[in-house]
Every structure is written in structure tokens, then in C-alpha cells.
Amino acid sequence: MKVEYTNGEITVVWQPKICHHSGNCVRNLNPVFDTGRVPWVDMNAASTDEIISVVNKCPSGALSIKQN
Ligand code: SF4
């Protein structure tokens, strides 16, 4: 299963089965990645560059970017 979130410029793809809940994304960019909220990703809470930077640090590859 893949879940997609977009801000119109980029789309973040999340694959929950791969995520090993290290929490890096939540710690590094909490306005965007907040597991206490539904949906847990808010693509309007930071700039595209900030989101790309944090997605690229996801250790499992559960988060990835698609350019729109
Ligand atoms: S950084 Fe990646 S592996 Fe860690 S919680 Fe976020 S999505 Fe899951």
C-alpha cells in the first residue's frame, strides 16, 4: 500500500509497511509529520525544500518524493 500527499509541487509517497517508525521525520519536521494527527502529513506546513530534505533522511525508504 502507498499513500500520497501533495502540495502541488511535489508528492510525498509513504509506504507504511516499510516504515520502521524510527521517528526521524517527526523529530526533524514536526509541523509536517505528526503521528498524533489525521492525516499525519500536512504538506502545507513547511516549504517544499524542507520537506524534500527530511524525506531524503528517512532511513527505511518508506518516504519518497515524486516531482509533480
Ligand atoms: S523517517 Fe521514515 S522510517 Fe522513520 S518514521 Fe518517518 S517514515 Fe517511518
Backbone and ligand atoms as CSV (ligand in chain L), in Angstrom:
chain,resi,resn,atom,element,x,y,z
A,1,MET,N,N,0.842,-1.196,0.000
A,1,MET,CA,C,0.000,0.000,0.000
A,1,MET,C,C,0.882,1.252,0.000
A,2,LYS,N,N,0.461,2.240,-0.783
A,2,LYS,CA,C,1.164,3.519,-0.814
A,2,LYS,C,C,0.155,4.628,-0.541
A,3,VAL,N,N,0.566,5.609,0.229
A,3,VAL,CA,C,-0.293,6.756,0.477
A,3,VAL,C,C,0.437,7.986,-0.051
A,4,GLU,N,N,-0.269,8.854,-0.743
A,4,GLU,CA,C,0.366,10.022,-1.349
A,4,GLU,C,C,-0.194,11.319,-0.771
A,5,TYR,N,N,0.727,12.267,-0.579
A,5,TYR,CA,C,0.361,13.592,-0.072
A,5,TYR,C,C,1.036,14.605,-0.981
A,6,THR,N,N,0.297,15.625,-1.425
A,6,THR,CA,C,0.905,16.584,-2.341
A,6,THR,C,C,0.668,18.019,-1.895
A,7,ASN,N,N,1.605,18.889,-2.291
A,7,ASN,CA,C,1.405,20.329,-2.085
A,7,ASN,C,C,1.279,21.038,-3.425
A,8,GLY,N,N,1.127,20.273,-4.496
A,8,GLY,CA,C,1.012,20.857,-5.823
A,8,GLY,C,C,2.341,20.887,-6.563
A,9,GLU,N,N,3.450,20.925,-5.824
A,9,GLU,CA,C,4.787,20.946,-6.443
A,9,GLU,C,C,5.429,19.565,-6.436
A,10,ILE,N,N,5.310,18.928,-5.279
A,10,ILE,CA,C,5.853,17.580,-5.119
A,10,ILE,C,C,4.791,16.706,-4.464
A,11,THR,N,N,4.994,15.403,-4.614
A,11,THR,CA,C,4.134,14.442,-3.917
A,11,THR,C,C,5.017,13.566,-3.044
A,12,VAL,N,N,4.683,13.500,-1.775
A,12,VAL,CA,C,5.372,12.587,-0.863
A,12,VAL,C,C,4.615,11.262,-0.875
A,13,VAL,N,N,5.365,10.188,-1.090
A,13,VAL,CA,C,4.786,8.843,-1.087
A,13,VAL,C,C,5.219,8.157,0.198
A,14,TRP,N,N,4.270,7.596,0.920
A,14,TRP,CA,C,4.571,6.889,2.169
A,14,TRP,C,C,4.144,5.439,2.036
A,15,GLN,N,N,5.054,4.539,2.348
A,15,GLN,CA,C,4.762,3.103,2.303
A,15,GLN,C,C,4.802,2.565,3.738
A,16,PRO,N,N,3.640,2.500,4.379
A,16,PRO,CA,C,3.607,2.159,5.805
A,16,PRO,C,C,4.251,0.821,6.137
A,17,LYS,N,N,4.192,-0.135,5.219
A,17,LYS,CA,C,4.773,-1.447,5.535
A,17,LYS,C,C,6.288,-1.386,5.657
A,18,ILE,N,N,6.908,-0.401,4.999
A,18,ILE,CA,C,8.378,-0.292,5.042
A,18,ILE,C,C,8.821,0.540,6.248
A,19,CYS,N,N,7.974,1.456,6.680
A,19,CYS,CA,C,8.323,2.370,7.776
A,19,CYS,C,C,8.653,1.578,9.032
A,20,HIS,N,N,9.839,1.837,9.612
A,20,HIS,CA,C,10.125,1.152,10.871
A,20,HIS,C,C,10.077,2.110,12.064
A,21,HIS,N,N,9.337,3.176,11.882
A,21,HIS,CA,C,8.960,4.051,12.994
A,21,HIS,C,C,10.163,4.546,13.799
A,22,SER,N,N,11.221,4.882,13.067
A,22,SER,CA,C,12.376,5.478,13.727
A,22,SER,C,C,12.033,6.861,14.266
A,23,GLY,N,N,11.044,7.507,13.653
A,23,GLY,CA,C,10.614,8.815,14.123
A,23,GLY,C,C,11.456,9.976,13.623
A,24,ASN,N,N,12.411,9.709,12.742
A,24,ASN,CA,C,13.252,10.797,12.221
A,24,ASN,C,C,12.414,11.921,11.613
A,25,CYS,N,N,11.437,11.547,10.820
A,25,CYS,CA,C,10.640,12.560,10.126
A,25,CYS,C,C,9.881,13.416,11.134
A,26,VAL,N,N,9.321,12.783,12.153
A,26,VAL,CA,C,8.542,13.504,13.162
A,26,VAL,C,C,9.446,14.459,13.949
A,27,ARG,N,N,10.649,13.985,14.285
A,27,ARG,CA,C,11.585,14.824,15.050
A,27,ARG,C,C,12.120,15.976,14.215
A,28,ASN,N,N,12.400,15.711,12.938
A,28,ASN,CA,C,13.077,16.718,12.114
A,28,ASN,C,C,12.133,17.759,11.524
A,29,LEU,N,N,10.866,17.410,11.343
A,29,LEU,CA,C,9.941,18.374,10.733
A,29,LEU,C,C,8.531,18.106,11.259
A,30,ASN,N,N,8.353,18.400,12.543
A,30,ASN,CA,C,7.104,18.034,13.208
A,30,ASN,C,C,5.862,18.752,12.676
A,31,PRO,N,N,5.980,20.002,12.181
A,31,PRO,CA,C,4.754,20.611,11.635
A,31,PRO,C,C,4.178,19.807,10.460
A,32,VAL,N,N,5.043,19.143,9.709
A,32,VAL,CA,C,4.582,18.368,8.548
A,32,VAL,C,C,4.257,16.928,8.947
A,33,PHE,N,N,5.152,16.313,9.735
A,33,PHE,CA,C,4.985,14.891,10.066
A,33,PHE,C,C,4.604,14.774,11.545
A,34,ASP,N,N,3.341,14.502,11.785
A,34,ASP,CA,C,2.831,14.449,13.160
A,34,ASP,C,C,1.905,13.239,13.272
A,35,THR,N,N,2.390,12.205,13.938
A,35,THR,CA,C,1.615,10.961,14.012
A,35,THR,C,C,0.414,11.083,14.953
A,36,GLY,N,N,0.301,12.198,15.653
A,36,GLY,CA,C,-0.850,12.393,16.517
A,36,GLY,C,C,-2.021,13.044,15.806
A,37,ARG,N,N,-1.938,13.091,14.483
A,37,ARG,CA,C,-2.947,13.837,13.721
A,37,ARG,C,C,-3.367,12.981,12.527
A,38,VAL,N,N,-4.582,13.190,12.045
A,38,VAL,CA,C,-5.056,12.517,10.828
A,38,VAL,C,C,-5.479,13.580,9.825
A,39,PRO,N,N,-4.924,13.619,8.611
A,39,PRO,CA,C,-3.801,12.793,8.179
A,39,PRO,C,C,-2.513,13.230,8.858
A,40,TRP,N,N,-1.572,12.312,8.954
A,40,TRP,CA,C,-0.366,12.614,9.741
A,40,TRP,C,C,0.627,13.490,8.988
A,41,VAL,N,N,0.427,13.670,7.651
A,41,VAL,CA,C,1.309,14.520,6.853
A,41,VAL,C,C,0.542,15.770,6.415
A,42,ASP,N,N,1.066,16.947,6.758
A,42,ASP,CA,C,0.483,18.215,6.305
A,42,ASP,C,C,1.483,18.884,5.378
A,43,MET,N,N,1.212,18.797,4.089
A,43,MET,CA,C,2.164,19.273,3.078
A,43,MET,C,C,2.247,20.795,3.016
A,44,ASN,N,N,1.345,21.473,3.700
A,44,ASN,CA,C,1.367,22.939,3.669
A,44,ASN,C,C,2.060,23.538,4.888
A,45,ALA,N,N,2.662,22.702,5.719
A,45,ALA,CA,C,3.217,23.193,6.977
A,45,ALA,C,C,4.711,23.519,6.890
A,46,ALA,N,N,5.329,23.350,5.714
A,46,ALA,CA,C,6.737,23.719,5.534
A,46,ALA,C,C,6.979,23.883,4.033
A,47,SER,N,N,8.170,24.398,3.711
A,47,SER,CA,C,8.478,24.620,2.297
A,47,SER,C,C,8.790,23.292,1.601
A,48,THR,N,N,8.667,23.305,0.296
A,48,THR,CA,C,8.999,22.117,-0.498
A,48,THR,C,C,10.434,21.667,-0.226
A,49,ASP,N,N,11.375,22.603,-0.157
A,49,ASP,CA,C,12.780,22.237,0.088
A,49,ASP,C,C,12.966,21.566,1.441
A,50,GLU,N,N,12.294,22.081,2.453
A,50,GLU,CA,C,12.395,21.466,3.791
A,50,GLU,C,C,11.831,20.047,3.780
A,51,ILE,N,N,10.713,19.868,3.103
A,51,ILE,CA,C,10.094,18.535,3.049
A,51,ILE,C,C,11.021,17.559,2.315
A,52,ILE,N,N,11.583,17.985,1.198
A,52,ILE,CA,C,12.490,17.107,0.440
A,52,ILE,C,C,13.673,16.702,1.306
A,53,SER,N,N,14.227,17.670,2.034
A,53,SER,CA,C,15.398,17.404,2.858
A,53,SER,C,C,15.108,16.334,3.906
A,54,VAL,N,N,13.957,16.405,4.549
A,54,VAL,CA,C,13.625,15.435,5.597
A,54,VAL,C,C,13.253,14.078,4.988
A,55,VAL,N,N,12.522,14.088,3.898
A,55,VAL,CA,C,12.162,12.819,3.242
A,55,VAL,C,C,13.436,12.066,2.842
A,56,ASN,N,N,14.429,12.807,2.376
A,56,ASN,CA,C,15.671,12.156,1.943
A,56,ASN,C,C,16.446,11.539,3.108
A,57,LYS,N,N,16.092,11.904,4.333
A,57,LYS,CA,C,16.772,11.323,5.501
A,57,LYS,C,C,16.007,10.142,6.100
A,58,CYS,N,N,14.901,9.766,5.505
A,58,CYS,CA,C,14.136,8.615,6.023
A,58,CYS,C,C,14.994,7.357,5.861
A,59,PRO,N,N,15.343,6.699,6.955
A,59,PRO,CA,C,16.312,5.608,6.878
A,59,PRO,C,C,15.789,4.353,6.190
A,60,SER,N,N,14.488,4.172,6.158
A,60,SER,CA,C,13.942,2.926,5.593
A,60,SER,C,C,13.544,3.058,4.131
A,61,GLY,N,N,13.443,4.296,3.648
A,61,GLY,CA,C,12.917,4.498,2.295
A,61,GLY,C,C,11.394,4.481,2.258
A,62,ALA,N,N,10.762,4.461,3.420
A,62,ALA,CA,C,9.293,4.466,3.451
A,62,ALA,C,C,8.723,5.773,2.897
A,63,LEU,N,N,9.472,6.853,3.082
A,63,LEU,CA,C,9.079,8.132,2.492
A,63,LEU,C,C,9.895,8.353,1.234
A,64,SER,N,N,9.237,8.760,0.171
A,64,SER,CA,C,9.956,9.137,-1.052
A,64,SER,C,C,9.211,10.286,-1.709
A,65,ILE,N,N,9.856,10.884,-2.707
A,65,ILE,CA,C,9.322,12.070,-3.371
A,65,ILE,C,C,9.040,11.763,-4.833
A,66,LYS,N,N,7.906,12.228,-5.293
A,66,LYS,CA,C,7.611,12.262,-6.734
A,66,LYS,C,C,7.494,13.722,-7.120
A,67,GLN,N,N,8.237,14.171,-8.116
A,67,GLN,CA,C,8.027,15.535,-8.604
A,67,GLN,C,C,6.712,15.561,-9.361
A,68,ASN,N,N,5.915,16.613,-9.175
A,68,ASN,CA,C,4.636,16.678,-9.896
A,68,ASN,C,C,4.865,17.122,-11.334
L,1,SF4,S1,S,11.644,8.660,8.963
L,1,SF4,FE1,FE,10.836,7.074,7.598
L,1,SF4,S2,S,11.040,5.169,8.736
L,1,SF4,FE2,FE,11.203,6.858,10.190
L,1,SF4,S3,S,9.121,7.168,10.963
L,1,SF4,FE3,FE,9.426,8.566,9.253
L,1,SF4,S4,S,8.625,7.421,7.503
L,1,SF4,FE4,FE,8.980,5.928,9.098
